[in-house]
Amino acid sequence: MFHALNNEVGGTFTTNRREVELKIDNELGVGVIRGIELERHTLFIEFDVKFKEDVKFVVESSKRSVVNFLYCSEGKLKHSFNNNGTSNTVETFQTGISANIETNENHISFFKDVYVNSTIISVNTSEKSSLKHHINSMVSELFISGNTADYSYVGSYNLKIAENIKQLKAIKQDGVVRTLLIQGLVNFILAMEIEQHSLDIKRSQNPTGSLSTFELKQVKELSDYINNFPETNLSVTELAAKISISPAKVQEGFKLMHGKTLNNFIRSVRVKKSEELIKNTDLNISEIVYSLGFSSRSYFSKIFKAQYNCSPIEYKQNIKLAATA
């Protein structure tokens, strides 16, 4: 597949074990297309590109043998099964699923001057793979079995998937550790996409409530701000003002994206950051408490213990013991 993409758009093609990367910087566009072959005959592909003209890739796919799970973190792209068939546009934060039943091509179209960050998880559902791997068999039952026509679905908005893809992109490890981390996150993202499909089928109302795409993007921006500045002591109203949406919609967005209220999300991020500081710095517990915006050491100890099943001091002592063992 990547050699075909290389022929279409040019660029520099490199491989590193199971990972491949195509860097583009020419008259057609700028960006990177990455891919990795994972367990269970699963392929993960990421597009991080901006083309200077409309571009379409044709990806061959054997009938009834592959299910593609698409997610768009930023921008938009279009999918169809052939030149004359109906196309579906996947917008920012939307999921898409396709399975070739009658045709053997997937057409993926990128729009001129639109930056796109999207991922595709391709699961092999051939008889051989389905017999060998239970998950592949289950995917086949969901999206291949019983269908007599090409299957194409565009789901509702899901911000949680965007957060997991962000974690995926942040992996810096090498070798087997890197592969295992990628495999784990890809499995989790795949599960979330299938779950999103099931939820959409079960309910007819709009799962994003009253939030627009712009408001969803603003909620994501605020989430990034809190992750970068967990010590912030701004109120819900002040934080909402930073992204120019109402406090009620901020709360709705955080419940949708993180399953938490804004204040609970801030508290969760602070506790996670505190664990990193205890493990990786020489700061004492009091210094960590106040650097992260907590006003009470006893309250911090209580919520830390609730999350890690030990007090911050016990955690620090255990790390020291492990280091000297």
N, C-alpha and C positions, 0 to 999 in steps of 0.2 A: 504493500500500500504506500509506504513512504517513498519508495523509488518512483512510483507513479506521480505522487505529489511533487517530488523533486523535478520531474520532467515537465510538470504543468507550470510551476511558478519559479523554478530555478532555486538559487540559494545554496547554502553549504550544508551538506549531509554528513552527520557523524553518528557513530554507534559506540556504546559502552556496555558490553555484556547484553542484557535484555533491553536496555534503554536505547532509544533512537531520538535524534534531534535534528530538525531542519530549520536553520536560521535564514531568514529572508531579509534582504536589504537591497532592493533593486527598483526598477521603474514600475514594477507591479505592486509592490507593497513593502511593509516593514513588520517584522515580528518573528515569532518562534512557534513551531509546531512540534510537540513532544509526544512520545509514546513509550509504553512499556508493556511487555508481555508478562502476564501474571499467571498464577495457578488456575487450574480448571479451564484452560483454554480461553482466558479472559484477556481482552486488550483494553488498555486505558490510553486515551488520546486527549491532549489538551491543545487548544488553539488559542494563542495569545498574539493576535494579528490585527493589522489595519491595512486594507488594500486600497489602492489608488483608483481602482475601477471595479465594477461588478465582476466577481469571480465565482465560478462554479466548479466544484470537484465532483467527479463521478466515481463512486466507490462500488466495486462489484461485490455482490453478496449472494451466496448460493441460496436457492429457495428453501424455506423452512429450516434454515440452519444457523441463523444469527438473529439475536434481538439486540437492538441498539438503544441505550439509555442516554439521552442528551440532556445537558443542563447548561443554561446560559447565565454566567455570573455578571456579565456586562455586555451591552450592545444587543444585537439580535441577528438571527440567521434564519434561512428558509430551507425546508426539507421537502423533497418529493421523491417519488419512485421512478419517474421517467419524465421526459420533456413535456409530454402532453397531459400528464396526470395532475390531479389537484395537489397544491402545495400548502404547507402549514408553516407559519412563522412562529418561531420560539423567541419570546421577548426576554428581557432581563428578569432573572429570578424564576423563570418558568422551566418546567421539566417537559421532556418530550420522549416518546417511546415509538420505535418503528420495528416492524418485522416483515421481511420479504416472504410473501406467500405465493404470489403469481409471477412477480417480476424478479430480476436478479441484479437490480441496480439501485443505489441510493444517490440522489443528487443533493449536494449540500451547497447552498448559495450564500455568498457573503456580499454585503452591500457596499458600494463605493463610499469611502471616507468614514466608515462606521467602525470604531474600535470594538473588537470582539474578544472576550475571554469566555471560552466555553469548553466543555468536556464531553467526551463520548466514552461510555463503557460498553464494549461489545462482548456479549456473552455467546459463546458457541453452543448452539442447541441441536447440533446434528445428533443422529441416533447414537453414534459412537461416543460422543461427549456426554450425552444424557445418560447412557448406560453406566458410564464410568464415574460421573459426578452427580450427586443427588441434587445439588442446587441448580445445576444446568437443566436437569430434568424438570424441576419445579418451575423454572422460568419458561421452559418449553410448554408446559401444561397451561400456564397463565396466558401466554401471548401467541403461541403457535397452534396448539391443539384446538380443533373445533373451528378455526378460522379458515374461510375459503377465499378471502380476498386480502390483499396487502393491508397490514394493520398500522395505523398511524394515530397517535394520540398526543395532544398538547395539554398539559396539566395546568393546575393553578399555581399561584406563586408560593415559593418555599425559600425562606431566607436562611433556614438552618443548614441547608445544603451548601450555601455560599460560604458559611463559616467553616465547614469541614474541608471544602476545597482550598480555602485560605490556609488551613493547617497543612494540607497536602503540599502546597507550594513552599511552605516554610521548612520542609524537611531538609536538613543539611548533612545528615549522616551518609556514610558510604557503605558499599558491600552488602552483606546479608542483612544488616540492621536496617539499611535504607529500604531494601526490597520488602522486608517484613512490615515496616511501618506503612509503606505505600499500600501493600496488600490489605492491611487491616483497615485503613481509611477508605480505600476503594470499596471494600466489602460493606462498610458502614454506609457510604454514600449510595451504593446500589440498594441496600435495604431501605433507605429513606425514600428513594425514588419509587420503589415498588409500593411502599406504604402510602406515599402521596397518591399514587394511582388508585389504590384501594379506597382511600378516604374520599377521593373525588367521585368515585363510582357510587359510594354509599350516601353521599349527601348532595343535594341539589343546590343549596345556597352557596354563595361565594365565600370560600374559605378565608379570603383575605379581609373579610369584613368591609369596612368603609375606606380602607387605605388605598391610595393611588400608588402607581409605580414610583412616582417622585417621592412620596412619603416613605415608602419602603426603603428607598435608597438613603434617605435622610436618617432613618433609624439605624441602618447599617453604618453610616458615617459616625453617628453618635456612639455606637458600640465600639468602633475602632478607637474613638477618642478616649473612652473610658478604659479600654485595654492599655492604651499608651499612658494615660494619666489617672491611675486608680486612686490617687490621693485627693482627687477633686472633691470639694465639699459644697458644690453648687446644689441648689434645690432642684426638684423635678421641674418646677416652672422655669428656672434659669437655664437648665439643660435643654428644655424644650425650645426656649427662645434662641439658643445657639443654632438650631437647625430649622427654625421658622415654622414649626408645626405646634399644634396645641398639646398641652400635657396629657389630655385624654387619649389622643392618637399616639403619643409616645408610649404610653402604658400599653395600649393595644398592640403596637408594633413589637414591643419587647416580649409580651406574652406570646405573640406569634413566632418570633424569631428564637427566643431563648427559653420559653416556658416559665418566665419569671417576671415579676414587676421590675421596674427600673432600679429601685433601691436594693432589691434582693440580688439583682445582677451585679451592681456595684460591690456589694458585700462579698459575693462569690468571687469576683475578680480579685479583690483585695486579699482574700484568704489564699487564693492560688498564688498570687505574687509573693505573699509572705512566706509561703513554703519554699519558693525559689530563693528568696533572700536568706532564709535560715540555712539552706543547703549550700549556697554558693558564695556567701559573704561572711565577713567577721563581725557584722553588726550584732549588737545584743538585742534581746527581745523588745526592750523599751524603745530602742532606736527604730526598729522595724515597725512597731505599732504606730508611732507618731509620724514616720515617713510616709505611711500609707493612708493617713487621714483618720485613723481611729482615735477617739478621744478617751477611751477607757481600756486599760490593759486587761482588766478582768473580763470585760465583754469580749475582747478579741480572743482571749484564752478559751472562753466558752464556745464560741463559734468555730474556732480552729479544732478543738477537741471533737465537736460534733461532726466535722468533716473528715478528720484524719484519725480519730479514735485514740488520740493521745494529746497531752498538752504541748504547747510550743517548746517548753523547756525540755520535756522528755524527748521530743523529736530531735532537738539539737544535740542532746546527750547521746542518743542512739546513733546519730550521724558521726559524732566524734569516735564512738566505740568502734563503729564499722571501719573508720579510716585507720585506726590503730591496730585492728585485728590482723 
